[in-house]
């Protein structure tokens, strides 16, 4: 197997690793999320922190587009391009409207998008480590924004 999650027969699907076995990826995601939040805390203003985190949200939306290009299926590319544009627009609107609520919800929505791709689910074959890593980072960042810590 090339490291990409693949469609598996039912017996094999039942033998998939439970989420807790992705602990290393999730810990790295947690640390990455905390680093992003800490970086935003050094911003000179809430607007700058929102811009930094909004740029991050816009960028991570395009990671799955890269996976879909590697996957090669046109349907995967279209779905991931649309989702990338949605996260870009959410970030842009949150920055323009000074909306911490929208920005925080955007990160939580991306965490849900990650969960949809866990263990070969979703529309695109992705590296198995990525969804748990990114979901952990997204939840940390989204929670920090919504609680008023990061922005």
OpenMM code with the backbone's topology and positions (N, CA, C; nanometers):
from openmm import Vec3, app, unit

residues = "UNK UNK UNK UNK UNK UNK UNK UNK UNK UNK UNK UNK UNK UNK UNK UNK UNK UNK UNK UNK UNK UNK UNK UNK UNK UNK UNK UNK UNK UNK UNK UNK UNK UNK UNK UNK UNK UNK UNK UNK UNK UNK UNK UNK UNK UNK UNK UNK UNK UNK UNK UNK UNK UNK UNK UNK UNK UNK UNK UNK UNK UNK UNK UNK UNK UNK UNK UNK UNK UNK UNK UNK UNK UNK UNK UNK UNK UNK UNK UNK UNK UNK UNK UNK UNK UNK UNK UNK UNK UNK UNK UNK UNK UNK UNK UNK UNK UNK UNK UNK UNK UNK UNK UNK UNK UNK UNK UNK UNK UNK UNK UNK UNK UNK UNK UNK UNK UNK UNK UNK UNK UNK UNK UNK UNK UNK UNK UNK UNK UNK UNK UNK UNK UNK UNK UNK UNK UNK UNK UNK UNK UNK UNK UNK UNK UNK UNK UNK UNK UNK UNK".split()
positions = [
    Vec3(0.0852, -0.1182, 0.0000),
    Vec3(0.0000, 0.0000, 0.0000),
    Vec3(0.0890, 0.1235, 0.0000),
    Vec3(0.0548, 0.2251, -0.0721),
    Vec3(0.1399, 0.3420, -0.0924),
    Vec3(0.1294, 0.4450, 0.0186),
    Vec3(0.0562, 0.4174, 0.1256),
    Vec3(0.0389, 0.5172, 0.2309),
    Vec3(-0.0919, 0.5932, 0.2152),
    Vec3(-0.1574, 0.5771, 0.1014),
    Vec3(-0.2881, 0.6386, 0.0819),
    Vec3(-0.3925, 0.5416, 0.1327),
    Vec3(-0.4957, 0.5943, 0.1954),
    Vec3(-0.6064, 0.5093, 0.2381),
    Vec3(-0.6768, 0.4590, 0.1128),
    Vec3(-0.7129, 0.3348, 0.1122),
    Vec3(-0.7777, 0.2781, -0.0048),
    Vec3(-0.9122, 0.2199, 0.0353),
    Vec3(-0.9980, 0.1995, -0.0619),
    Vec3(-1.1251, 0.1355, -0.0368),
    Vec3(-1.0958, -0.0082, 0.0015),
    Vec3(-1.1561, -0.0553, 0.1120),
    Vec3(-1.1247, -0.1862, 0.1639),
    Vec3(-1.2507, -0.2700, 0.1729),
    Vec3(-1.2369, -0.4028, 0.1591),
    Vec3(-1.3525, -0.4898, 0.1790),
    Vec3(-1.4025, -0.4782, 0.3221),
    Vec3(-1.5274, -0.5230, 0.3466),
    Vec3(-1.5889, -0.5086, 0.4777),
    Vec3(-1.5069, -0.5713, 0.5895),
    Vec3(-1.4518, -0.6891, 0.5700),
    Vec3(-1.3727, -0.7548, 0.6738),
    Vec3(-1.2502, -0.6723, 0.7082),
    Vec3(-1.1875, -0.6181, 0.6056),
    Vec3(-1.0709, -0.5345, 0.6286),
    Vec3(-1.1099, -0.4029, 0.6946),
    Vec3(-1.2235, -0.3484, 0.6553),
    Vec3(-1.2715, -0.2230, 0.7139),
    Vec3(-1.2962, -0.2400, 0.8629),
    Vec3(-1.3450, -0.3564, 0.9045),
    Vec3(-1.3698, -0.3809, 1.0456),
    Vec3(-1.2404, -0.3868, 1.1244),
    Vec3(-1.1303, -0.4192, 1.0559),
    Vec3(-1.0016, -0.4302, 1.1236),
    Vec3(-0.9232, -0.2994, 1.1226),
    Vec3(-0.9839, -0.1903, 1.0766),
    Vec3(-0.9142, -0.0616, 1.0744),
    Vec3(-0.8704, -0.0208, 1.2136),
    Vec3(-0.7647, 0.0571, 1.2176),
    Vec3(-0.7159, 0.1059, 1.3457),
    Vec3(-0.8171, 0.2021, 1.4063),
    Vec3(-0.8478, 0.1860, 1.5352),
    Vec3(-0.9364, 0.2839, 1.5990),
    Vec3(-0.8662, 0.4191, 1.6092),
    Vec3(-0.9467, 0.5239, 1.6287),
    Vec3(-0.8933, 0.6596, 1.6322),
    Vec3(-0.7831, 0.6747, 1.7365),
    Vec3(-0.7940, 0.6068, 1.8505),
    Vec3(-0.6937, 0.6231, 1.9565),
    Vec3(-0.5544, 0.5792, 1.9117),
    Vec3(-0.5457, 0.4938, 1.8084),
    Vec3(-0.4137, 0.4532, 1.7610),
    Vec3(-0.3489, 0.5627, 1.6772),
    Vec3(-0.4232, 0.6684, 1.6497),
    Vec3(-0.3672, 0.7829, 1.5781),
    Vec3(-0.3171, 0.8892, 1.6760),
    Vec3(-0.2930, 0.8482, 1.7977),
    Vec3(-0.2514, 0.9420, 1.9011),
    Vec3(-0.1273, 1.0227, 1.8625),
    Vec3(-0.0225, 0.9625, 1.8062),
    Vec3(0.0949, 1.0440, 1.7703),
    Vec3(0.0608, 1.1569, 1.6721),
    Vec3(-0.0198, 1.1246, 1.5705),
    Vec3(-0.0580, 1.2270, 1.4737),
    Vec3(-0.1402, 1.3373, 1.5398),
    Vec3(-0.2288, 1.2959, 1.6303),
    Vec3(-0.3134, 1.3930, 1.6984),
    Vec3(-0.2328, 1.4809, 1.7942),
    Vec3(-0.1326, 1.4243, 1.8594),
    Vec3(-0.0474, 1.5033, 1.9489),
    Vec3(0.0306, 1.6063, 1.8688),
    Vec3(0.0829, 1.5664, 1.7539),
    Vec3(0.1547, 1.6622, 1.6688),
    Vec3(0.0584, 1.7705, 1.6203),
    Vec3(-0.0643, 1.7331, 1.5866),
    Vec3(-0.1653, 1.8313, 1.5473),
    Vec3(-0.1984, 1.9270, 1.6611),
    Vec3(-0.2099, 1.8738, 1.7813),
    Vec3(-0.2342, 1.9572, 1.8994),
    Vec3(-0.1224, 2.0594, 1.9171),
    Vec3(0.0006, 2.0131, 1.9063),
    Vec3(0.1154, 2.1037, 1.9187),
    Vec3(0.1141, 2.2072, 1.8069),
    Vec3(0.0863, 2.1642, 1.6844),
    Vec3(0.0811, 2.2585, 1.5722),
    Vec3(-0.0277, 2.3632, 1.5952),
    Vec3(-0.1431, 2.3211, 1.6453),
    Vec3(-0.2506, 2.4149, 1.6756),
    Vec3(-0.2094, 2.5142, 1.7832),
    Vec3(-0.1434, 2.4649, 1.8868),
    Vec3(-0.0969, 2.5536, 1.9942),
    Vec3(0.0078, 2.6525, 1.9438),
    Vec3(0.0942, 2.6081, 1.8537),
    Vec3(0.1938, 2.6986, 1.7943),
    Vec3(0.1232, 2.8075, 1.7132),
    Vec3(0.0214, 2.7699, 1.6369),
    Vec3(-0.0538, 2.8698, 1.5589),
    Vec3(-0.1204, 2.9704, 1.6515),
    Vec3(-0.1808, 2.9219, 1.7598),
    Vec3(-0.2465, 3.0114, 1.8559),
    Vec3(-0.1424, 3.1012, 1.9220),
    Vec3(-0.0301, 3.0441, 1.9639),
    Vec3(0.0746, 3.1239, 2.0279),
    Vec3(0.1280, 3.2304, 1.9331),
    Vec3(0.1425, 3.1955, 1.8063),
    Vec3(0.1891, 3.2926, 1.7074),
    Vec3(0.0898, 3.4072, 1.6948),
    Vec3(-0.0385, 3.3755, 1.6953),
    Vec3(-0.1408, 3.4800, 1.6866),
    Vec3(-0.1381, 3.5713, 1.8089),
    Vec3(-0.0995, 3.5172, 1.9235),
    Vec3(-0.0927, 3.5985, 2.0454),
    Vec3(0.0147, 3.7066, 2.0354),
    Vec3(0.1135, 3.6864, 1.9495),
    Vec3(0.2190, 3.7855, 1.9309),
    Vec3(0.1828, 3.8926, 1.8282),
    Vec3(0.0664, 3.8807, 1.7682),
    Vec3(0.0230, 3.9815, 1.6709),
    Vec3(0.0038, 4.1143, 1.7423),
    Vec3(0.0241, 4.2218, 1.6688),
    Vec3(0.0147, 4.3553, 1.7297),
    Vec3(-0.1286, 4.4010, 1.7508),
    Vec3(-0.2256, 4.3322, 1.6873),
    Vec3(-0.3656, 4.3695, 1.7040),
    Vec3(-0.4539, 4.2484, 1.6753),
    Vec3(-0.5793, 4.2585, 1.7156),
    Vec3(-0.6746, 4.1510, 1.6856),
    Vec3(-0.6916, 4.1351, 1.5344),
    Vec3(-0.6879, 4.2470, 1.4628),
    Vec3(-0.6999, 4.2389, 1.3161),
    Vec3(-0.5848, 4.1589, 1.2562),
    Vec3(-0.4634, 4.1821, 1.3065),
    Vec3(-0.3482, 4.1074, 1.2552),
    Vec3(-0.3576, 3.9589, 1.2921),
    Vec3(-0.4027, 3.9287, 1.4139),
    Vec3(-0.4186, 3.7892, 1.4555),
    Vec3(-0.5233, 3.7211, 1.3686),
    Vec3(-0.6336, 3.7897, 1.3424),
    Vec3(-0.7396, 3.7351, 1.2581),
    Vec3(-0.6872, 3.7127, 1.1163),
    Vec3(-0.6073, 3.8049, 1.0662),
    Vec3(-0.5493, 3.7901, 0.9324),
    Vec3(-0.4564, 3.6687, 0.9271),
    Vec3(-0.3735, 3.6523, 1.0294),
    Vec3(-0.2820, 3.5379, 1.0339),
    Vec3(-0.3591, 3.4057, 1.0340),
    Vec3(-0.4572, 3.3961, 1.1226),
    Vec3(-0.5313, 3.2709, 1.1336),
    Vec3(-0.6238, 3.2496, 1.0140),
    Vec3(-0.6783, 3.3567, 0.9598),
    Vec3(-0.7603, 3.3451, 0.8392),
    Vec3(-0.6784, 3.2966, 0.7210),
    Vec3(-0.5567, 3.3450, 0.7107),
    Vec3(-0.4668, 3.2994, 0.6039),
    Vec3(-0.4373, 3.1506, 0.6208),
    Vec3(-0.4205, 3.1075, 0.7446),
    Vec3(-0.3980, 2.9660, 0.7717),
    Vec3(-0.5193, 2.8827, 0.7299),
    Vec3(-0.6394, 2.9280, 0.7663),
    Vec3(-0.7607, 2.8556, 0.7269),
    Vec3(-0.7721, 2.8465, 0.5748),
    Vec3(-0.7452, 2.9563, 0.5068),
    Vec3(-0.7516, 2.9563, 0.3606),
    Vec3(-0.6505, 2.8572, 0.3030),
    Vec3(-0.5318, 2.8532, 0.3583),
    Vec3(-0.4274, 2.7648, 0.3062),
    Vec3(-0.4549, 2.6177, 0.3295),
    Vec3(-0.5017, 2.5840, 0.4489),
    Vec3(-0.5240, 2.4418, 0.4771),
    Vec3(-0.6384, 2.3862, 0.3937),
    Vec3(-0.7260, 2.4730, 0.3480),
    Vec3(-0.8330, 2.4268, 0.2604),
    Vec3(-0.7806, 2.3698, 0.1298),
    Vec3(-0.6628, 2.4119, 0.0910),
    Vec3(-0.6070, 2.3673, -0.0369),
    Vec3(-0.5220, 2.2406, -0.0246),
    Vec3(-0.4946, 2.1938, 0.0972),
    Vec3(-0.4145, 2.0719, 0.1131),
    Vec3(-0.4864, 1.9523, 0.0513),
    Vec3(-0.6170, 1.9430, 0.0755),
    Vec3(-0.6910, 1.8312, 0.0193),
    Vec3(-0.6977, 1.8398, -0.1333),
    Vec3(-0.6898, 1.9585, -0.1878),
    Vec3(-0.6833, 1.9707, -0.3339),
    Vec3(-0.5561, 1.9037, -0.3849),
    Vec3(-0.4467, 1.9230, -0.3146),
    Vec3(-0.3225, 1.8546, -0.3518),
    Vec3(-0.3367, 1.7034, -0.3445),
    Vec3(-0.4004, 1.6543, -0.2384),
    Vec3(-0.4254, 1.5106, -0.2286),
    Vec3(-0.5120, 1.4622, -0.3446),
    Vec3(-0.6117, 1.5422, -0.3830),
    Vec3(-0.7007, 1.4989, -0.4918),
    Vec3(-0.6278, 1.4945, -0.6257),
    Vec3(-0.5351, 1.5846, -0.6458),
    Vec3(-0.4558, 1.5816, -0.7690),
    Vec3(-0.3704, 1.4548, -0.7716),
    Vec3(-0.3125, 1.4191, -0.6552),
    Vec3(-0.2359, 1.2941, -0.6468),
    Vec3(-0.3275, 1.1738, -0.6669),
    Vec3(-0.4504, 1.1836, -0.6185),
    Vec3(-0.5493, 1.0772, -0.6357),
    Vec3(-0.5792, 1.0587, -0.7842),
    Vec3(-0.5959, 1.1697, -0.8563),
    Vec3(-0.6118, 1.1651, -1.0004),
    Vec3(-0.7530, 1.1573, -1.0538),
    Vec3(-0.8505, 1.1320, -0.9688),
    Vec3(-0.9876, 1.1251, -1.0179),
    Vec3(-1.0459, 1.2648, -1.0322),
    Vec3(-1.1067, 1.2905, -1.1461),
    Vec3(-1.1646, 1.4223, -1.1742),
    Vec3(-1.2687, 1.4604, -1.0688),
    Vec3(-1.3526, 1.3647, -1.0275),
    Vec3(-1.4566, 1.3946, -0.9284),
    Vec3(-1.3942, 1.4393, -0.7963),
    Vec3(-1.2849, 1.3760, -0.7559),
    Vec3(-1.2164, 1.4150, -0.6323),
    Vec3(-1.1599, 1.5558, -0.6456),
    Vec3(-1.1013, 1.5857, -0.7593),
    Vec3(-1.0428, 1.7185, -0.7811),
    Vec3(-1.1511, 1.8256, -0.7748),
    Vec3(-1.2644, 1.8017, -0.8378),
    Vec3(-1.3728, 1.9003, -0.8378),
    Vec3(-1.4243, 1.9236, -0.6963),
    Vec3(-1.4500, 1.8156, -0.6229),
    Vec3(-1.5018, 1.8292, -0.4863),
    Vec3(-1.4022, 1.9039, -0.3979),
    Vec3(-1.2753, 1.8694, -0.4064),
    Vec3(-1.1757, 1.9341, -0.3207),
    Vec3(-1.1492, 2.0783, -0.3632),
    Vec3(-1.1591, 2.1080, -0.4919),
    Vec3(-1.1435, 2.2474, -0.5364),
    Vec3(-1.2577, 2.3321, -0.4819),
    Vec3(-1.3786, 2.2781, -0.4857),
    Vec3(-1.4937, 2.3519, -0.4314),
    Vec3(-1.4769, 2.3727, -0.2816),
    Vec3(-1.4364, 2.2678, -0.2101),
    Vec3(-1.4198, 2.2830, -0.0651),
    Vec3(-1.3089, 2.3828, -0.0331),
    Vec3(-1.2002, 2.3815, -0.1098),
    Vec3(-1.0918, 2.4774, -0.0873),
    Vec3(-1.1413, 2.6207, -0.1059),
    Vec3(-1.2217, 2.6413, -0.2078),
    Vec3(-1.2778, 2.7749, -0.2310),
    Vec3(-1.3726, 2.8158, -0.1185),
    Vec3(-1.4490, 2.7216, -0.0669),
    Vec3(-1.5391, 2.7532, 0.0445),
    Vec3(-1.4587, 2.7993, 0.1663),
    Vec3(-1.3528, 2.7269, 0.2004),
    Vec3(-1.2716, 2.7678, 0.3158),
    Vec3(-1.1996, 2.8998, 0.2892),
    Vec3(-1.1581, 2.9236, 0.1668),
    Vec3(-1.0990, 3.0520, 0.1304),
    Vec3(-1.2001, 3.1644, 0.1508),
    Vec3(-1.3238, 3.1436, 0.1044),
    Vec3(-1.4273, 3.2468, 0.1185),
    Vec3(-1.4645, 3.2695, 0.2641),
    Vec3(-1.4743, 3.1610, 0.3411),
    Vec3(-1.5051, 3.1760, 0.4841),
    Vec3(-1.3971, 3.2595, 0.5514),
    Vec3(-1.2717, 3.2288, 0.5225),
    Vec3(-1.1612, 3.3046, 0.5812),
    Vec3(-1.1667, 3.4513, 0.5382),
    Vec3(-1.1910, 3.4737, 0.4114),
    Vec3(-1.1947, 3.6108, 0.3598),
    Vec3(-1.3085, 3.6907, 0.4229),
    Vec3(-1.4243, 3.6310, 0.4336),
    Vec3(-1.5385, 3.7006, 0.4939),
    Vec3(-1.5125, 3.7261, 0.6422),
    Vec3(-1.4571, 3.6271, 0.7124),
    Vec3(-1.4270, 3.6442, 0.8550),
    Vec3(-1.3288, 3.7578, 0.8772),
    Vec3(-1.2282, 3.7683, 0.7914),
    Vec3(-1.1300, 3.8764, 0.8038),
    Vec3(-1.1952, 4.0103, 0.7722),
    Vec3(-1.2674, 4.0163, 0.6616),
    Vec3(-1.3301, 4.1422, 0.6193),
    Vec3(-1.4327, 4.1921, 0.7194),
    Vec3(-1.5099, 4.1010, 0.7774),
    Vec3(-1.6170, 4.1387, 0.8699),
    Vec3(-1.5725, 4.1379, 1.0163),
    Vec3(-1.4442, 4.1160, 1.0412),
    Vec3(-1.3921, 4.1083, 1.1786),
    Vec3(-1.4709, 4.0076, 1.2616),
    Vec3(-1.4983, 3.8924, 1.2038),
    Vec3(-1.5832, 3.7928, 1.2690),
    Vec3(-1.5014, 3.6781, 1.3268),
    Vec3(-1.4773, 3.6858, 1.4569),
    Vec3(-1.4109, 3.5743, 1.5242),
    Vec3(-1.5007, 3.4511, 1.5245),
    Vec3(-1.6311, 3.4718, 1.5333),
    Vec3(-1.7253, 3.3604, 1.5324),
    Vec3(-1.7140, 3.2816, 1.4017),
    Vec3(-1.7174, 3.3505, 1.2890),
    Vec3(-1.7078, 3.2825, 1.1603),
    Vec3(-1.5723, 3.2149, 1.1430),
    Vec3(-1.4661, 3.2808, 1.1848),
    Vec3(-1.3326, 3.2230, 1.1711),
    Vec3(-1.3199, 3.0975, 1.2572),
    Vec3(-1.3653, 3.1046, 1.3821),
    Vec3(-1.3594, 2.9874, 1.4698),
    Vec3(-1.4435, 2.8727, 1.4165),
    Vec3(-1.5636, 2.9051, 1.3694),
    Vec3(-1.6494, 2.8013, 1.3111),
    Vec3(-1.5890, 2.7445, 1.1831),
    Vec3(-1.5172, 2.8279, 1.1079),
    Vec3(-1.4483, 2.7797, 0.9879),
    Vec3(-1.3447, 2.6735, 1.0217),
    Vec3(-1.2692, 2.6957, 1.1295),
    Vec3(-1.1710, 2.5951, 1.1716),
    Vec3(-1.2399, 2.4678, 1.2189),
    Vec3(-1.3481, 2.4819, 1.2949),
    Vec3(-1.4201, 2.3623, 1.3398),
    Vec3(-1.4806, 2.2880, 1.2214),
    Vec3(-1.5301, 2.3614, 1.1223),
    Vec3(-1.5840, 2.2976, 1.0019),
    Vec3(-1.4738, 2.2229, 0.9271),
    Vec3(-1.3535, 2.2807, 0.9231),
    Vec3(-1.2438, 2.2099, 0.8570),
    Vec3(-1.2070, 2.0847, 0.9353),
    Vec3(-1.2158, 2.0903, 1.0684),
    Vec3(-1.1940, 1.9704, 1.1489),
    Vec3(-1.2948, 1.8611, 1.1151),
    Vec3(-1.4194, 1.9006, 1.0922),
    Vec3(-1.5221, 1.8045, 1.0508),
    Vec3(-1.4893, 1.7487, 0.9121),
    Vec3(-1.4398, 1.8358, 0.8222),
    Vec3(-1.3992, 1.7927, 0.6880),
    Vec3(-1.2880, 1.6885, 0.6990),
    Vec3(-1.1937, 1.7129, 0.7920),
    Vec3(-1.0876, 1.6148, 0.8163),
    Vec3(-1.1469, 1.4818, 0.8605),
    Vec3(-1.2412, 1.4877, 0.9551),
    Vec3(-1.3011, 1.3651, 1.0075),
    Vec3(-1.3704, 1.2861, 0.8965),
    Vec3(-1.4296, 1.3559, 0.7999),
    Vec3(-1.4939, 1.2874, 0.6880),
    Vec3(-1.3943, 1.2075, 0.6042),
    Vec3(-1.2682, 1.2464, 0.6086),
    Vec3(-1.1653, 1.1793, 0.5286),
    Vec3(-1.0876, 1.0745, 0.6073),
    Vec3(-1.1244, 1.0521, 0.7322),
    Vec3(-1.0509, 0.9598, 0.8186),
    Vec3(-1.0628, 0.8163, 0.7683),
    Vec3(-0.9500, 0.7463, 0.7641),
    Vec3(-0.9425, 0.6040, 0.7298),
    Vec3(-1.0079, 0.5693, 0.5970),
    Vec3(-0.9825, 0.6509, 0.4964),
    Vec3(-1.0277, 0.6175, 0.3623),
    Vec3(-1.1686, 0.6604, 0.3282),
    Vec3(-1.2341, 0.7278, 0.4191),
    Vec3(-1.3675, 0.7807, 0.3893),
    Vec3(-1.3501, 0.9109, 0.3118),
    Vec3(-1.4569, 0.9686, 0.2682),
    Vec3(-1.4475, 1.0941, 0.1949),
    Vec3(-1.4325, 1.0707, 0.0468),
    Vec3(-1.4014, 1.1753, -0.0227),
    Vec3(-1.4024, 1.1730, -0.1683),
    Vec3(-1.2646, 1.1565, -0.2287),
    Vec3(-1.1625, 1.1635, -0.1465),
    Vec3(-1.0257, 1.1638, -0.1969),
    Vec3(-0.9402, 1.0713, -0.1127),
    Vec3(-0.8529, 0.9987, -0.1771),
    Vec3(-0.7558, 0.9176, -0.1043),
    Vec3(-0.6499, 1.0128, -0.0475),
    Vec3(-0.6302, 1.0067, 0.0837),
    Vec3(-0.5332, 1.0942, 0.1487),
    Vec3(-0.4373, 1.0097, 0.2316),
    Vec3(-0.3263, 1.0669, 0.2663),
    Vec3(-0.2336, 1.0015, 0.3575),
    Vec3(-0.3060, 0.9777, 0.4895),
    Vec3(-0.2926, 0.8604, 0.5459),
    Vec3(-0.3702, 0.8245, 0.6642),
    Vec3(-0.3378, 0.9093, 0.7864),
    Vec3(-0.2183, 0.9664, 0.7928),
    Vec3(-0.1818, 1.0471, 0.9089),
    Vec3(-0.2467, 1.1854, 0.9065),
    Vec3(-0.2859, 1.2339, 0.7889),
    Vec3(-0.3252, 1.3740, 0.7779),
    Vec3(-0.4573, 1.4095, 0.8465),
    Vec3(-0.5659, 1.3364, 0.8253),
    Vec3(-0.6917, 1.3779, 0.8904),
    Vec3(-0.6842, 1.3877, 1.0429),
    Vec3(-0.6256, 1.2894, 1.1152),
    Vec3(-0.6196, 1.3064, 1.2606),
    Vec3(-0.5291, 1.4230, 1.3026),
    Vec3(-0.4178, 1.4410, 1.2315),
    Vec3(-0.3288, 1.5537, 1.2601),
    Vec3(-0.4014, 1.6862, 1.2427),
    Vec3(-0.4625, 1.7055, 1.1271),
    Vec3(-0.5228, 1.8331, 1.0949),
    Vec3(-0.6484, 1.8580, 1.1779),
    Vec3(-0.7265, 1.7542, 1.2049),
    Vec3(-0.8468, 1.7720, 1.2868),
    Vec3(-0.8093, 1.8211, 1.4260),
    Vec3(-0.7045, 1.7644, 1.4834),
    Vec3(-0.6613, 1.8082, 1.6169),
    Vec3(-0.6186, 1.9542, 1.6138),
    Vec3(-0.5401, 1.9920, 1.5139),
    Vec3(-0.4961, 2.1315, 1.5023),
    Vec3(-0.6152, 2.2243, 1.4827),
    Vec3(-0.7071, 2.1857, 1.3955),
    Vec3(-0.8245, 2.2691, 1.3670),
    Vec3(-0.9099, 2.2920, 1.4907),
    Vec3(-0.9315, 2.1869, 1.5686),
    Vec3(-1.0147, 2.2005, 1.6885),
    Vec3(-0.9474, 2.2919, 1.7908),
    Vec3(-0.8174, 2.2767, 1.8088),
    Vec3(-0.7451, 2.3629, 1.9027),
    Vec3(-0.7553, 2.5094, 1.8596),
    Vec3(-0.7316, 2.5352, 1.7329),
    Vec3(-0.7346, 2.6732, 1.6831),
    Vec3(-0.8764, 2.7290, 1.6895),
    Vec3(-0.9739, 2.6505, 1.6434),
    Vec3(-1.1126, 2.6957, 1.6465),
    Vec3(-1.1594, 2.7255, 1.7879),
    Vec3(-1.1265, 2.6369, 1.8816),
    Vec3(-1.1665, 2.6584, 2.0217),
    Vec3(-1.0986, 2.7816, 2.0796),
    Vec3(-0.9719, 2.8029, 2.0455),
    Vec3(-0.9014, 2.9216, 2.0964),
    Vec3(-0.9606, 3.0490, 2.0425),
    Vec3(-1.0033, 3.0474, 1.9179),
    Vec3(-1.0663, 3.1664, 1.8590),
    Vec3(-1.2028, 3.1913, 1.9242),
    Vec3(-1.2833, 3.0867, 1.9337),
    Vec3(-1.4191, 3.1021, 1.9871),
    Vec3(-1.4194, 3.1388, 2.1353),
    Vec3(-1.3159, 3.0978, 2.2074),
    Vec3(-1.3083, 3.1310, 2.3508),
    Vec3(-1.2463, 3.2682, 2.3743),
    Vec3(-1.1992, 3.3327, 2.2681),
    Vec3(-1.1403, 3.4653, 2.2817),
    Vec3(-0.9934, 3.4650, 2.3174),
    Vec3(-0.9308, 3.3505, 2.3184),
    Vec3(-0.7887, 3.3431, 2.3530),
    Vec3(-0.7011, 3.3890, 2.2370),
    Vec3(-0.7313, 3.3422, 2.1151),
    Vec3(-0.6416, 3.3655, 2.0016),
    Vec3(-0.6625, 3.4983, 1.9311),
    Vec3(-0.7811, 3.5541, 1.9384),
    Vec3(-0.8075, 3.6800, 1.8674),
    Vec3(-0.8757, 3.7762, 1.9619),
] * unit.nanometer
topology = app.Topology()
chain = topology.addChain("A")
for resn in residues:
    res = topology.addResidue(resn, chain)
    for name in ("N", "CA", "C"):
        topology.addAtom(name, app.Element.getBySymbol(name[0]), res)
